[in-house]
Amino acid sequence: MPIGDCSVAAKPRELLCSLFHTTPGYRACALGWKPMVIRRGSHAFKDLINTYRMIEQDDFDINTRLHTIVRGEDEAAMVESVGLALVKLPDVLNRLKPDIMIVHGDRFDALALATSAALMNIRILHIEGGEVSGTIDDSIRHAITKLAHYHVCCTRSAEQHLISMCEDHDRILLAGCPSYDKLLSAKNKDYMSIIRMWLGDDVKSKDYIVALQHPVTTDIKHSIKMFELTLDALISFNKRTLVLFPNIDAGSKEMVRVMRKKGIEHHPNFRAVKHVPFDQFIQLVAHAGCMIGNSSCGVREVGAFGTPVINLGTRQIGRETGENVLHVRDADTQDKILQALHLQFGKQYPCSKIYGDGNAVPRILKFLKSIDLQEPLQKKFCFPPVKENISQDIDHILETLSALAVDLGGTNLRVAIVSMKGEIVKKYTQFNPKTYEERINLILQMCVEAAAEAVKLNCRILGVGISTGGRVNPREGIVLHSTKLIQEWNSVDLRTPLSDTLHLPVWVDNDGNCAALAERKFGQGKGLENFVTLITGTGIGGGIIHQHELIHGSSFCAAELGHLVVSLDGPDCSCGSHGCIEAYASGMALQREAKKLHDEDLLLVEGMSVPKDEAVGALHLIQAAKLGNAKAQSILRTAGTALGLGVVNILHTMNPSLVILSGVLASHYIHIVKDIIRQQALSSVQDVDVVVSDLVDPALLGAASMVLDYTTRRIY
């Protein structure tokens, strides 16, 4: 079962080790097949990367060595290399007689291997098909897809692309990238020794740059100019930089000339190298202050560490990327690249698992073992190209795309697994601890347990969304100021500990904003351009959707609707002001009034009782009002009037097309609010509808929607 060489980087070696050697319990003998290695392409050049020695060091026998690369590094040399490989490969394949050929990626030499195997009726398993980058590699990758019989892809989008290309659904495995198995488990406490070895003794973690730029074969002249601008920007930026030589595509020779013209190999701030062993390269990019260039490594593997990346030009522009990637599509000036360096250098982003969850190798081995060598070799194409329900593993089990949602309330801490359709698959509830350390430890513990349970429930977790009271900076994932109900919870970074523990991206926002997001995705605000949500619970909160987007405000204080003042001499509010909506209509306000009535023996009416060990609350006041208690009815009417006046202010300020009342008290206020609108609002806004939310858990659903709706690509 030969493994096809198909990349200038060490990925083929890592794939070999992952599949047949280094993964516990999964050796080649488990398949009943013997892995045979053909060394060809740039792995044969000692002056480039010499990776075949590393393959031998990992106890793999290299059955055949083929020199098929024609030196010249131009378009003609690439064509000649493919032709030379096509001449030499048939003899090798006739001698080895492989059962299946594993071909990786999208390099031109991989196309020769796939073409030879297909014409000689050898089964082909293609890894990393269906992806989109932005160069000639796209055409080569898709050509290999059409030649291959079986497909292992890394992302759901890639899987959909393969299906749209009419590939057989049953021969496609969504496994993730095998590299991520190693990346997500990479632990090296001695990483500083690796950094010093490659960059010098005076370099610190997060204070250096890794640069890796290749020629774009469809626009060689521009890519050389862009490389020159990149080096100029790096020289001006004045940080220690590890520069890797480009691959051997057409144009690479000219790029090397640019390096030498600028004296990069002798510049005190630069270290220019041709190859770094993969294990060491992992540590170098994991602890870099930034990676810059146009290598697929930057937009794929580096996301596993949250290292900031600057992706230059169009070579990878079509790829799915994590939040850590900043695209400089038109890298046509030194200043633009330099500005991007200033924006990205030294940042830390959430870990991205777009390309894998660390379990690709077991899935691929299971897929290999399932292949029936007796079934017909002839490919079958599927029409129509897309099915609604598509299996993505070998057992034809559809994993449910899901989010972990966390609701940090004043009383309870809730964690739920929420599906893309808004179904709460499973929910966990614990009493919310009073201290910071107990609370953060409980959040981590509950999320870890829920993530483990998600595997059993066949849910694929895409990220974590957190809904919390108070003022939140969603860009940084920090709770700036919390409510009085949640103690010791100011200037708290929730994103970093969760992202580090779960290797998942994390989003955090205010509970009122989350309620609005929930309505936008799952509720009555779906499809509306402008609407406002008001939460009536322990406090009064809200969220504003304007032109389909959530409004945060300049200091993340937008939509504090509970603190709209409706009376200058009203009751005290928890915010320190007087006469706020929250001081009248919140659960806390109603509880305060219920307690006053109870202390004066004016609360209970016939048919009511309050046990001695039970605290009087808002629900007792509502019950008394329903049973005819005139004083309770008056308090509720006043509360509803205050809320109604707040809604009128919102209508006059925002002019939304809908107002949604959410929370446990919403149904008790809706009729009074509508009456106040008819009495107080301008005629031009009296027709705006006010409805009660039909969502059961808006905080959890809103937290989940941040994950499920997030668009990862950033354009600069």
N, C-alpha and C positions, 0 to 999 in steps of 0.2 A: 504494500500500500504506500507508494511513494508520496512524499510531501513536496509539493511544487514550490521552488524558490520564486518569490514574486515581489520582493521589496528590498530597497537599499538599506532600510533599518533592520534591526535584529528581530523583527516580529516573527519570521518563520521559525527561528530558533526557539523563541518563547512559546510559540504554538506547539512545537515538538515536545518541549519539556512539560508544558501544561497537560497535553493530551496523553502522553505515553510514559512519562517519567516521574515528574515531581509531585503530581497530585496523589495523595494517599489513597490507596485502594483502587486506583485506576491505572494499571499498567497495560502495555500492549497485549500481554498474554490474556488479559481479561476479554479482549475482543476475539481472540483466537487467530489474530493476524500478526504478521511481522512488519513493523514499519521499515520501509526502505527509503533512503534519502538520496536524492539527486542534487548535487551541488552545482549550481550554474548561476548565470547572471553576475551581478556585482559581488556576490559572495566568493567569487573565484579570484578577485583582484586583491593581492596582498597590499598594494599601495593605497587601497581605498579603505576597507574595513576589516578584512581578514576574519570574518565571523565564522567561517567554516571550522577554524581551530576551536572556537567556543562550542560549536555543535559536537565536535569530537570529545571535548572535555566533559560533556554531559553524557558520555557513554553511548552515543549513537554512532553506528557504523555508516560511513558514507559510501554507498554502493557504487556510485558513478560520479565522476568529475567531468563536467563538460565546460569547455570555454566557448561561450556563444555570444559574448558581447564584443562588438566591433568598436574599437576606440575611435574617438572623433568627436563625440558629444554634440552631434548635430542631428537634424531630422533624417538625413540619409543613413547615418550610422545606426539609428534606431531601427529603421526598416531593414537594413542589412542584418542586424542582430536577430530580428525575428525570423528572417529567411534562413540564417545559419542554424538557428535552433530547430527549425522545421526539417532541415536536412539531417541533423544529427540525432534527434530524439527518436525516430522510428526504430532504429537499431537497438537503442537502450531499452525501449518499452517492449520490444519483441523478446529481449533477453530476460527482463525482469518479470514479465507477464503479471502485472499487478491486478488485483481485484477491483481496487478503487483508487483514484487519484485525488488527493486533497490539494486544491489550488486556492491560494489566499490573495485577496485584494484586487488591484486594478493596474498593475504594472504591465508594460508592453511585453516583457519576457514571459509573464504569466499567460498572456494571450497565445503565445506560441505553444506553451505546454498544454493549454486547454484544447487548442485546435488539433494538436497531434493526438491527444487521448480520445477526443470525440470521433475523429476519422478512423481510429483503430478500435472502436467499439469498447473503450474502457470507461467504466463509470466514473463520473466526476462529482466531487463534493466541493462546492464553492463557498468560501467563507467571506463574509462582509459584502455580499451582493446587495443590490437594491438601494444603495446610498447615492447621494447626489453631492458632488463637490463643486465643479465649475470649470474643468479643463478637459483635455483629451482623455484624461483618466475616466470620465463619465462614459464615453463611448466604449472604451476598452472594457470597463467593468460590466456594462450591459451586454456587450458581445460575449463575454465569458458566461454571463447568466444564461444566455440563449443556448450556449454549448453544454452547460452543466446539467446534470440529472437531479442533483440534490442541492439544497441551499441552506446555509446557516447565516442568519442575519442578526444584526445587533440591536436594531430599534424597531418600534412598531411602524414608523413611517416607512422604513426600508422594507418591512414585510408587506405593507400595503402596495408599495411600488412593484414588488415582485409579483404580487397577485394581479395588479393592473397590467403587467407585462405578460399575462396569461400563463404564468408558471403554475404547476400543479399544487394545489393547496396542501395536499398530504405529503409533499416532499419539501416543504418549507418549515424550518425550525427557527423560532424566535428565541435565541439563547442568550444574547448579550455578547459583548466582546471578550474573548478569552484573556486578553491582557488585563481586564479588570479583575479577574480572579486573583492575579498577583498584585495589582495596584491596591485594591481595597484591603489586602492583608499585609501590605508592605510595612514592616516595623523595623526600624534601624536606629537604635539609640546613639550609634556612633556616626551619624550622618555628617557631623562636623569634620571628621577626618576625610570623608569623601570630598566635601566642599573644598577643604584646604588642598587636597591632592590635585584637584583640577583647576582651582582658582587662586591659590596662594594662602599663606598662613594668616594674613591680615583681613580676610573676608569673613563677614558675619552672615548668619542665616537671614533671609529676606532682604539682603542688601546687595544682591547681584542680579544679573540678567542672563537668561539663556536665549540665544538667537539661532534660529534654524530656518533658512530661506532657500527655496528651490526655484529653478527656472520654470516659467509657464510656457510650455512648448507651442501654444497657439498664439503667443505674443512675446517672443523672446526679447525683442528690442526693448519693449516697455518694462519687462521684468528685470532686465539688467539695470536699467535706469532706476527702477524702484529699489533695487538692492543697494545701489550707490547712495541713494537718499537715506536709506535705513542706516547704513554705516555712518554717514555724516551726522544723523540724529543721535546715534549711540555715542559717537565721539563727543558731541556737545553735551549730552546728558551726564557724561563723566561718572559712570558707575562701572565697576568691574563686570566684564561680560565674557561669557563662554560662547564662542562662535563655532558652530559645526559647519563643515564644508558641505556644499550642496550635493545632491545626488548626481547621477551620471546622465540625466536627461539632456536633450539638446539645449545648449545655452549655458551649461554648467562651467565649461572651460572659460567663457567670457566672465562669468561671475567670480571665478577664482582669480582672474586677472585683476578685477576690480579690488578684491581683497588685498592683493599684493601691491597694487598701485597706491593704495592708501596706507600701506605698511601695517596692516592689522596683525600680522604674525609677529611683529616686533614691538607693537604698541604696548606700553606698560599697563593699560587698562583692559587689554584683550588677551584671551587665551583661545587660539584657533586650533581645533582638533578635527580629525577625520572620523573618529568613532569613539563612543563611550559605551562600555558594557551596560546592558539593559538594567541590571540591578542597581548600578551606580547612577544611571541616568534618571531612574525613578526618584532617587533621593535628591538629585540636583534640581529637578523641576518642582518637586514637592516643597522645597524650602527656598525657591527663588523668589525674588521680589517681583519678577515679571518674566513672561516668556513672549518673545516677539518673532514674527516670521509668517510663513504660509504653509507650515507642515501640518499634516493631518493630526500629528501627535498633539499639537496645541489645542485644536478644537475637539479632540476626542479624549485621549488619555489624561491630559493635564486637569481636566474638569474633576477628576476623582479626588484631587487635593484642594480644589478651590483656589489654585494659584491664578492670579490675573494674567490674561493672555491678550495680546494685540495681534489680530489676524489681518495681514496686509494683502491687498489686492483681491483678485477673483478666484484664486486657485482653490479655496475651500469655502467660498461664499455660500454655496448651496447646502452645506452640511448643517445638521442640527447641532446646536451649541448650548452650553450651559450659561448661566448668568455671568460667569467669569470672563466671557469672551467679548472684547470690544472690536468691532469690525471697522477697519479703515479701508473702505472699498476703493476709493480713488486716492491711493497713496502717492500723490503727484507732487508733494512739496515736503521739504525737510521739516518745516514748521509744523505741519499737520501731524507728522509722525512724532515729533518732539512733544507736541501738546498731548498726544495720546499717551506717551510715556509718563508725563506728569500726572495724568488722570488715573492711570492704572498702577503705577509702581508702588509696591508696599501694601496694597489692599489685600484683604482676605475675604473670599466669597464662600457661600455654602458649597459643600461637596455636591457634585452632580452625578447622578446615576443614569443619565440618558442612555449611555452605551453599555450598561451592564450592572448587575447586582452582586457580582462575585461568585456566581454559580453557573457560569457558562460551560465550563469543562465537563462537569457531570452530565449536563443536558446533551452536549455534543456526543459524548461517549454512548449515552443511552440511544441517541439517534443512530449512531454508527452501527450499534449492535442490532438495531431493528431492521437494517437494510437486508432485504431478501435478494441474494445474488442470483437466484433462479428466476426472478420475475423478468418480464421482457425489458430489454434495454431501451427500446424506442421511446422517446419522450412523447408525452401527451400534453397538449396545451388546453387550458380551461377557458371556455366561453359560456356566459359572460365573464369578464375578467375579475369581478369582485363579488364575493358573497357577503351577506350581512353578518353572519356569525362565522368566524374563522378560527380554527384551532391553531394554537401557536406552540404546542409542544407535542411530543410524540404520542402521548395518550389521548390526543384530541380533546384536551380539557381547555376550555376558554377561561383564561385568567381575567378577573374583573379589575379594570383600571380603577384605583381607589386612592383615597387620601386619608391620612391620620388627622382627625380634627380634635383640637383641645379647647375646652371652654373653661376658662379660669373665673369662676364665680366667687362671690363673697362667702358663700357657705360651702359649696361643693366644687370639686375638681372633676371634670368629665372628659373622657377620651373616647372617641368613636372611630370606627372604620366606616368611611362613607364612599359609596360607589359613584361612578360618573353620572348615574341617573338620579342621584340624590337619595338613594336608599341607605339607611343606617344599618349596615350589616351586623355590627356588634357594638355595644356601648358598655363602658366601664365607668363607675362612679365611686369616688372616695371623698371623705370629708377633707376640706381644704385646710392644711396646717397653717398655723399662725406665723411661723418664723420662715425667713427666706430659705435657709438651708434645707429644712424639712420639706418645704414646698417644691423647690427645684429638684430635689432627689426623688420626690414622689412623681413629679411630671416625667422625669427620665425613666423611672421604673415602669410606670404605666404605659409609656410609649414603646419601650422595649418589649414589654409583654404583648401589647397589641400588634406590633410589627411581626412578632413570632407567630401569633395566632393567625395573622393575615395569610401566612403561607399555607396553614392548614385549611383555611377557608377559601383558598385559591384566589386571593386578592393580591394584585401587584401594587404596592404602595409607591406613589409617585413623589410624595413629599409630605410635609407636616404644616398645617395651618393652625394658628393659635388666636383665639378670641379672648380679650381681656378688658376689664374696665379701665378707665383712665385715659390719659393722653399717651399716644404711641407714635414713635418714629418708625413707620413701616419700611423705610429704605434701609435702615440699619438693624431692624428687628429688636428695638430697645423700647421698654416701657419707661417713659420719661417721668410721669407722675401718675400714681394709681389712685383709686378711690379710697375713702377711709375704711371701706369694708375689707380691703385687701392690704394688710399691714406689711411693712418692710418690703415694699415692692416699687421703689423708685430708682430710676437709672439702672434698670436691670436688663442685661443682654440675654434674651431668651434664645436667639438664633444660634449662637456659637456652641453652647453645650449640647443642644439637641442635634445640630448638624454634625458635630464631632462624634457623637455617640452613635447616631443612626446612619451616618453617611448619606443623608438625604437633605435636599434643600428645605428651608424652613421660612415661613412667612408669618408675620405677627401684625395684628391690627386691633383697633378699638372694637368693642362688642356692638356698638351702634352701627359702625361701618360694616361689620360682618353681617349684621341683619339686612342691611341694604344690598350687599353682595348676594346674599341668599335669595332675596326676592328677585334680583336681576337674573339669576341663573335658574332658580327652581320655582319661583313664586309668581305673584301677580304683576311684578315689574318686568317679567320676561318680554323682551322685544321693545320696551318703552325707552324713549330717548331721555326723558326727564321725569323723575319721581322722587318722593321723599318718604323715608320710613321713620316712624316714631315708635320707640320701644317704651312700653309702660310696664315696669316691673318694680323691683326694689328701688331703683332710681328711674330717671327718665333720660333716655338717650336717643340717638338718631343717626341717620346716614342720608347723604344727598347724592343722587345719581344725576349728573348733568352731561348731556350729549354722550350718553352711554358710559361715562367714566365716573368713578368715585371721586368726590371732592375731599381733599385732605386739608387744604389751607396752607398758608405760608409757614405756620408754626405748628401744624398738625392739630389744630384746634377747631377745625370746621365742624359743623353739625352738632355742636353742643346745645342741642335744641331744648334740653331740659332746663337750661339756664337762661332762656328767654324770659325777661321780666314782664309780667302782666299786671303788676300792682306795685305802686311805690311804697305802700305801707303794709305789705303782706307779711306773712310769717317768715321767720329766719330759714335760710337754706343752708345746706351742708357746705356750699361753696363760699359762705361768708357774706353773701348778699341777702336781699329781702325780696319777697314777692315773685320768685322764680316759679316756673311751671312745676318743677320738681318739689318745691315746698308745699304745693297744693295737691298734686295728682299722683305722686309716687306711692309705692307701697309703704315706704317709711312714713310719709305724711299721713296716710290713712291709718296706719298703725298708731301714730301719735294721737290722732283724734279719737280712735276707738278706745284707747287707754283712758283718755279723759272722760269719755262717756261712762266707761265701766267703773272708774273710780267714783263717779257721781251716781252710780246705780241707774244710769239712763240708757244703757246699751241693750240689756237683755229684754226680750219680749216673750210672750207665750210661744212655746215650741222651741226655745233656745236654751242652751246651757253651755258653760265653759268649765271644763275640769280644773281643779285647783292647780294641778301641775302643768297646765297648758297656758302659754303666754297669749294674751289677746293680740290679734293682728288684723290686717286689712280684710281678710275673708270673713271675720266675724262681723265687721261693719257692713259688708255687702249683704251678708245673710240677714242681719237685722233690718236693713233697708227693704229687702224683698218681703219680709214678714210685716212690713207696715210701720216700722219705727221712723217717725217723722224727722227726728233730729239726724238719724243716720242718712235718711234720704236727702236732707238739706246739705250735709257734708259732701255726699257724692255729687250732688248737683253743682256745688261750688267747685269741686275738683274738676268735674267735666267742663265747666265753664272756663276755668283757667286753661285747661288743655285746648279747648276750642278757640280761645283768644290767641293762644300760641300758634295754632294751625292757621288762623286768619293772617297772622304776621308772616308766616311762611308762604302762604299763597300770594300775599302782596309783594314779598321779597323775591321769591324764586319762580313763581308762576309755574309750578310743575303740572304735569298732566294727570297725576294721581298722587294721593296721600295714603300710605298704608299704615294702619295702627297695628302694632305687634305687641306681644307680651300678654301676661295673664289678666291684665285689667282692661285690655282693649275692647272686649265685647261689652263691658259695663259702661264705657264712655262713648261709644260710637254714635248713639242717637243724640246725646246732648251736644257733641261736637258738631254734628250736622245742623242742629238747630241754631247754634251760635254762628255758624258760617252764613246761614240764611239771614240772620239778623244783623251781622256786623261786617261781612265781607263786601267788597265792591261787586257790582253786578257782573263785571267781566270775568270774575273768578268763581262765582257761585255755582257754576256748573261742574267745577272740578270734583271728581268723585273721591270719596273717602271710604275706604274698605278696611275690613279686619283681615289680617294675614291668616292664611290657611296652612302655614308651615308649623310643624310641631316643634322643631328644634332649630330656630333661625340662627342662633349663635354657632352651633356645630356645623350646620350646612354652609353658613357664610365662611367659616374657617376653612372648610373643605374646598369651597369654590375658589379661594385664593390659589390653591394648589392646582385644581383641575382646569382653571381658565388661564393660567399664567403662560405668557408667550416668552420664550427664552431668548430669542435672537435680539441683540442690541446692535443698532446701526449708528456709526459715527460719521 
